[in-house]
């Protein structure tokens, strides 16, 4: 990417729940406009990690800086896409996308402009007046992605957003996400248990250990785009990450 400065700096992040140590002295940086994937065994604390960055959890010790300042949701523009669909069933697609902008007290003209842009970005303009129960799984997730991108987040956190989808649909939404990332230059941290997904999308992969969670390995991913999952280089990198997780 054009700019190489750090967007996020995590230093000595530690999180305990009572006597249970979940995150153990984790430190790493995320470059501006970088697409970072995080993988690790089930239950290792990947969601706790994102919840700590987003301030949903208070950390036990350490420091998390966004733009060289402590993360402050009143100042910094974050978006979080959860594992479950988070569309509000009583709102239309258009109203769901506008929701975050209204929470941020944006003006009507700006909201209308951003909603139009986001609808077009994910191909849901024709379905703007549909309610969530009228949408397919793909459309539901695209609406969630549109809501996140509509607020033009400086940091987008994604917690296994495609884990419940079938393979064909997952591949389609992965391609859409890469396209949106390339178009908007948003900084993305993507949590996944799917190693192929991490290799397919990200520029760098952090491999987490089991609890108490530490960073076991950091792998740079310089494979050219669009990526071919059948290419020997892709398979080699996927196997490398798999081996790091397999021998626990």
N, C-alpha and C positions, 0 to 999 in steps of 0.2 A: 504494500500500500504506500501512498505518497508520504504519509506522515508516520514517524516512528516514535513519537513521544508516548509515555505511559499514560493511559487513561485511568487504570485502576492499579493501586498498589496495596497488596495484602501482606502485612508483616506480623509474624508470630501469632497468627490467629489460633486461639484456643477456646473451645466451647465444652463446658461440662453441664450435665443435668444431674444435680446432686453429686453423688460419688462416681457417676458414669462419665468417663472422659471420651468424648466423641471426636472432636477435632483437636489434634495435638500439634501445636506450634507450626502452623502452615504459613509459608511465605512464598509469594510469587507476584509477578506483574502481568498486566494485560495491556498490550499496545493499543493505541487509538485505532479504531476501525478494524481490529483483529477479530477473527472468528475462532474462538477457543472452545474445544470440547473437553469435557471431564468425564472419565469413565472409572469404574471400580466395581467391586463385588456388591451384591444386593445387601442393603442394610449398613453400608460403610459410612453413611453420613452425607451423601451427596446433596440431598434436599436440605439438611441442616446447614450445609455450606452456603447454599443459595439464600436460605432464610436469614443467615447471618449477614451476608452482603446487603440484602434488601432491608435490613433493620427490623424484620419481623421477629427476630430473636436478638436479645442483648448478648453480646459476646462476653466470655469470662475474662479474657485478656487478649492483648494484641491491638492492632490498628488496621483499619480499612480506610483508605483514602481514595476519593474520586476527584480527579483534577487537582490533586495535591491538597485536598481538604477532607476532613472527616465526612463520611456520607451523611447527607442531610436531605431527607425527602421533601422538605419545604423549599430547598434550593436546587437540588439536583433532579434531573429528569430521567427517572428509571421506569422501565416497563417489565412486567413479570408475566410469563405465560406458564400456567400450571399444567400438571399431568391431565387433570380433568377439564372438560369443556367448561368455560366460565362465562358463557353468554347468559344474560339475564332473560328468562323465558317470557317476561311480560313486555319486553322491548323488541322492536323490529331490528333487523340487521343494521339499518342506518342509525337507529337510536343507540344500539349497543356500541357502535364505532364512535359515536359522539360522546359517549358517557365520560370517558377519561378527560376529554377536552373541557367538558362542562365542570368537572370536579376541579380542574385547574383554572376555572373562571376565565376562559378565553372568550373573546367577543363572538357574536353570532356570525359575522361575516367570515371570520377566520375558521370557525368550526365548520361552516358550510363548505368552505374551500378544502379543508383537510379531509372531510368525510368524502367528498367527491373524488379527491385524489386517491384515498385509501381504497374506496370501492373499486375504482378502475384498476388499481395496482393488483388486487387479488381476484379480479374478474367477477365481482358480485353486484355490479351496477344494476343489472336486471332484477336482482333479488332484494333490493334495498328495503322493500316493504314487507318482506317475509318475516315470520317469527321463527325462533329456533326450532320449534317442533315441526316446521315445514321443510327443514333443511337436511341434506345428507351429511354424513360424518365429515366429508371433505369440506363442504361449505361451512359447517360449524367451526372447524379449525381455521379456515381462511378468514372467517369473521373475527375470530380472536386475534389472529395475526394482524389483520387490518386495524383493529382497535389499538394494538400495541404500536404499530408503525405510525398511526395517525398523530400521536403525541410527539413524534420525532424524538424518540428516546436517545439520550447519549449512551445509555447502557441498556441492553435488552437481555434479560435473564430468562432462560427456557428450561423447564424441568421435565424431561422426558415427554415432550408434547405429542409425540407420534407413537408412543408405546402401545396404545390400544388399537391401532389401526392395522389393516391387512397390508401385505407387502407392496402390492401395486399402488395403493393409495399413499402409503408412506413414501415411496420413491417419488411420487408426483409432488407431494408437499415439500420434500427435501429439495427438489429442484426449484420449486417456487421460493423457498426461503433463501437459497443461494442467490437466486436472481434478485430478490429484494435487497439482500445484504450488499450485493455488488452495486445496485442502483442507488442505495441510500447511504452507504458507508457507515452504517450503525455498528457499534462495538457489541459483539454477541458472546455470551457465555452459555454454552449448550450442554446440559446434563443428559447423558444417555447411558443405558446399559447395553446398547447395540453397537458393537465395535465397528461393524461395516459402515454404519451411519456416521460415526465419528470420523472415520477415514475419508468417507465420501465428501463430507462438507467442510471440515475445519482446516485451518492453517497450522494449528498446534494442538496437541493432545496431552492433557495431564492424566496420569494413571494414579488413582488413589489406592492406598492399602486398606486392609480391613481395620476395624476399630481396635485401638485408638487410631484414627485416620491420619495418615501422613501422605505426602506426595512421594510415590514410589519411583516415578519416572516422568520425564518431560520429553515429548517426541515432536520434532518439527515435521510438518507435512508439506513438502514442496511439489507434490504431484500436480501436473498441469490440468487445467480445466478446459472443457468438461471432462470429468473423471470416468474412467471405464473400469467397472468393478471386476471385469474379467482379465484386465491387463496384469502381466506378471509383477510389475512394480506395485500395483495396488494390493495384490494378494500377499506379496512379501511384507508390506507394511501392516496389513490387517493381521497377519500371522504373528508379527513381532509384538503387536499390542495384545493379542490373545494370549501369547505365552507369558507376558508380564502379569496378566490377571489369573492365568490358570494355575500357576505354581505358587499357591498361597500357603 
